[in-house]
Amino acid sequence: MKIGYTNRSSNEEYEILYQLGCESIVDRDIYLTEIDSFEQFVKENIDHEMIIVDLASIGSKFTINQLYPILTLIKKNKGSLIINEFSKTNVFTNGLYIEFLYLMATHDKKAYRIRADEALETAKKNGTASGRPAIDLDIIERIRYMYDKEHMTIQEVARACNVSIGTVYKYTRVAVEK
């Protein structure tokens, strides 16, 4: 079964996807980031022929590095992703283009890791602290108290404790798991 995906939800894109033989079209989940929505689509439709009109059908704010897990999933499961804009060229077949994207994403992932390691090494040589600052135990207890006992939202706790929302998630989730 051919299933289309769109981030733009335009009539023109729907028409192209139907002309390409899509039996159904999935719109981006607006409650997820562009890349997370596309990844969810791929996971749910990996056994089908997935079709997008062009890379902008995924979104406009993703990077090749963010595509790496999705391309790995497609490759591992022998999934089929057709990007219509590349089926019109003689430069690549669609399969070769997906393979090329996968190789570029793999390279990008390694390059990010190398640059991060070099930055950490340089910081270490210069005696500079790297990474996020440690959270004081008093703040952790305050986060848990405000969330569990005062029933404040995660955003309110983050603002009150001057920490990120991710930090609040981390320490409230740890409390729940224990």
One Martini backbone bead per residue (centre of mass of N, CA, C, O) as a GRO file, in nm:
protein
  178
    1MET     BB    1   0.097   0.036   0.022
    2LYS     BB    2   0.041   0.375  -0.037
    3ILE     BB    3   0.195   0.642   0.162
    4GLY     BB    4   0.156   0.965   0.253
    5TYR     BB    5   0.346   1.271   0.333
    6THR     BB    6   0.285   1.583   0.526
    7ASN     BB    7   0.359   1.924   0.638
    8ARG     BB    8   0.167   2.129   0.458
    9SER     BB    9  -0.132   2.065   0.372
   10SER     BB   10  -0.176   2.079   0.061
   11ASN     BB   11  -0.354   2.042  -0.220
   12GLU     BB   12  -0.115   1.998  -0.411
   13GLU     BB   13   0.013   1.766  -0.249
   14TYR     BB   14  -0.225   1.576  -0.248
   15GLU     BB   15  -0.247   1.547  -0.554
   16ILE     BB   16   0.030   1.423  -0.601
   17LEU     BB   17  -0.005   1.177  -0.415
   18TYR     BB   18  -0.249   1.060  -0.568
   19GLN     BB   19  -0.100   1.039  -0.845
   20LEU     BB   20   0.114   0.829  -0.705
   21GLY     BB   21  -0.101   0.622  -0.542
   22CYS     BB   22  -0.219   0.709  -0.284
   23GLU     BB   23  -0.443   0.589  -0.035
   24SER     BB   24  -0.294   0.766   0.183
   25ILE     BB   25  -0.267   1.054   0.414
   26VAL     BB   26  -0.024   1.206   0.626
   27ASP     BB   27  -0.014   1.433   0.870
   28ARG     BB   28   0.125   1.628   1.067
   29ASP     BB   29   0.203   1.634   1.402
   30ILE     BB   30   0.160   1.925   1.584
   31TYR     BB   31   0.269   1.796   1.871
   32LEU     BB   32   0.524   1.767   1.702
   33THR     BB   33   0.791   1.762   1.559
   34GLU     BB   34   0.881   1.723   1.250
   35ILE     BB   35   1.074   1.478   1.293
   36ASP     BB   36   0.891   1.316   1.490
   37SER     BB   37   0.654   1.283   1.298
   38PHE     BB   38   0.807   1.133   1.075
   39GLU     BB   39   0.906   0.900   1.249
   40GLN     BB   40   0.628   0.795   1.323
   41PHE     BB   41   0.538   0.736   1.038
   42VAL     BB   42   0.757   0.529   0.972
   43LYS     BB   43   0.698   0.328   1.200
   44GLU     BB   44   0.388   0.283   1.108
   45ASN     BB   45   0.491   0.241   0.770
   46ILE     BB   46   0.735   0.038   0.699
   47ASP     BB   47   0.549  -0.180   0.523
   48HIS     BB   48   0.528   0.055   0.327
   49GLU     BB   49   0.491   0.284   0.075
   50MET     BB   50   0.665   0.576   0.105
   51ILE     BB   51   0.558   0.922   0.035
   52ILE     BB   52   0.719   1.213  -0.097
   53VAL     BB   53   0.764   1.499  -0.269
   54ASP     BB   54   0.976   1.632  -0.064
   55LEU     BB   55   1.176   1.740   0.186
   56ALA     BB   56   0.960   1.959   0.278
   57SER     BB   57   0.752   1.739   0.374
   58ILE     BB   58   0.895   1.712   0.651
   59GLY     BB   59   1.042   2.005   0.650
   60SER     BB   60   1.248   2.309   0.754
   61LYS     BB   61   1.419   2.225   1.051
   62PHE     BB   62   1.603   2.000   0.960
   63THR     BB   63   1.861   1.764   0.972
   64ILE     BB   64   2.060   1.517   0.866
   65ASN     BB   65   2.116   1.412   1.153
   66GLN     BB   66   1.807   1.367   1.220
   67LEU     BB   67   1.773   1.137   0.992
   68TYR     BB   68   1.939   0.892   1.080
   69PRO     BB   69   1.731   0.710   1.240
   70ILE     BB   70   1.534   0.686   0.999
   71LEU     BB   71   1.726   0.567   0.787
   72THR     BB   72   1.801   0.324   0.957
   73LEU     BB   73   1.518   0.205   0.976
   74ILE     BB   74   1.474   0.168   0.674
   75LYS     BB   75   1.722  -0.006   0.617
   76LYS     BB   76   1.676  -0.236   0.829
   77ASN     BB   77   1.359  -0.283   0.711
   78LYS     BB   78   1.337  -0.242   0.405
   79GLY     BB   79   1.225   0.018   0.329
   80SER     BB   80   1.004   0.261   0.153
   81LEU     BB   81   1.128   0.570   0.016
   82ILE     BB   82   0.972   0.824  -0.173
   83ILE     BB   83   1.113   1.092  -0.366
   84ASN     BB   84   0.978   1.260  -0.615
   85GLU     BB   85   1.197   1.473  -0.705
   86PHE     BB   86   1.410   1.221  -0.777
   87SER     BB   87   1.247   1.060  -1.001
   88LYS     BB   88   1.306   1.293  -1.232
   89THR     BB   89   1.596   1.212  -1.232
   90ASN     BB   90   1.926   1.087  -1.353
   91VAL     BB   91   2.122   1.082  -1.108
   92PHE     BB   92   1.912   0.922  -0.925
   93THR     BB   93   1.790   0.691  -0.762
   94ASN     BB   94   1.604   0.652  -0.492
   95GLY     BB   95   1.786   0.443  -0.348
   96LEU     BB   96   2.049   0.608  -0.380
   97TYR     BB   97   1.955   0.858  -0.232
   98ILE     BB   98   1.906   0.727   0.040
   99GLU     BB   99   2.194   0.623   0.070
  100PHE     BB  100   2.324   0.901   0.060
  101LEU     BB  101   2.184   1.019   0.304
  102TYR     BB  102   2.290   0.807   0.501
  103LEU     BB  103   2.592   0.870   0.462
  104MET     BB  104   2.573   1.168   0.546
  105ALA     BB  105   2.455   1.118   0.829
  106THR     BB  106   2.689   0.947   0.930
  107HIS     BB  107   2.905   1.160   0.894
  108ASP     BB  108   2.778   1.379   1.071
  109LYS     BB  109   2.775   1.221   1.334
  110LYS     BB  110   3.085   1.188   1.349
  111ALA     BB  111   3.158   1.490   1.333
  112TYR     BB  112   3.017   1.578   1.590
  113ARG     BB  113   3.180   1.393   1.780
  114ILE     BB  114   3.460   1.503   1.717
  115ARG     BB  115   3.405   1.798   1.794
  116ALA     BB  116   3.322   1.740   2.086
  117ASP     BB  117   3.583   1.603   2.177
  118GLU     BB  118   3.769   1.842   2.114
  119ALA     BB  119   3.630   2.045   2.302
  120LEU     BB  120   3.674   1.886   2.563
  121GLU     BB  121   3.982   1.873   2.548
  122THR     BB  122   4.033   2.177   2.543
  123ALA     BB  123   3.892   2.239   2.811
  124LYS     BB  124   4.070   2.057   2.983
  125LYS     BB  125   4.346   2.198   2.916
  126ASN     BB  126   4.220   2.490   3.020
  127GLY     BB  127   4.035   2.431   3.283
  128THR     BB  128   3.750   2.393   3.177
  129ALA     BB  129   3.434   2.359   3.215
  130SER     BB  130   3.214   2.103   3.118
  131GLY     BB  131   2.905   2.122   3.061
  132ARG     BB  132   2.684   2.100   3.294
  133PRO     BB  133   2.580   2.209   3.572
  134ALA     BB  134   2.540   2.128   3.877
  135ILE     BB  135   2.292   2.013   4.089
  136ASP     BB  136   2.168   2.091   4.371
  137LEU     BB  137   2.017   1.918   4.620
  138ASP     BB  138   1.819   2.143   4.705
  139ILE     BB  139   1.692   2.176   4.425
  140ILE     BB  140   1.588   1.891   4.388
  141GLU     BB  141   1.401   1.897   4.635
  142ARG     BB  142   1.238   2.143   4.541
  143ILE     BB  143   1.130   2.025   4.283
  144ARG     BB  144   0.978   1.784   4.411
  145TYR     BB  145   0.801   1.946   4.603
  146MET     BB  146   0.655   2.130   4.400
  147TYR     BB  147   0.541   1.896   4.229
  148ASP     BB  148   0.417   1.698   4.453
  149LYS     BB  149   0.294   1.908   4.679
  150GLU     BB  150   0.216   2.182   4.502
  151HIS     BB  151   0.130   2.118   4.203
  152MET     BB  152   0.319   2.210   3.994
  153THR     BB  153   0.431   2.281   3.711
  154ILE     BB  154   0.700   2.239   3.521
  155GLN     BB  155   0.726   2.536   3.438
  156GLU     BB  156   0.704   2.659   3.723
  157VAL     BB  157   0.945   2.515   3.846
  158ALA     BB  158   1.161   2.613   3.651
  159ARG     BB  159   1.124   2.913   3.713
  160ALA     BB  160   1.162   2.901   4.029
  161CYS     BB  161   1.459   2.736   3.996
  162ASN     BB  162   1.627   2.809   3.744
  163VAL     BB  163   1.553   2.582   3.525
  164SER     BB  164   1.496   2.346   3.318
  165ILE     BB  165   1.258   2.143   3.199
  166GLY     BB  166   1.441   1.892   3.177
  167THR     BB  167   1.526   1.890   3.474
  168VAL     BB  168   1.248   1.846   3.592
  169TYR     BB  169   1.188   1.583   3.452
  170LYS     BB  170   1.424   1.423   3.561
  171TYR     BB  171   1.352   1.459   3.879
  172THR     BB  172   1.052   1.362   3.863
  173ARG     BB  173   1.100   1.084   3.734
  174VAL     BB  174   1.284   0.967   3.950
  175ALA     BB  175   1.074   0.984   4.174
  176VAL     BB  176   0.868   0.794   4.041
  177GLU     BB  177   1.056   0.541   4.003
  178LYS     BB  178   1.117   0.521   4.324
   0.00000   0.00000   0.00000
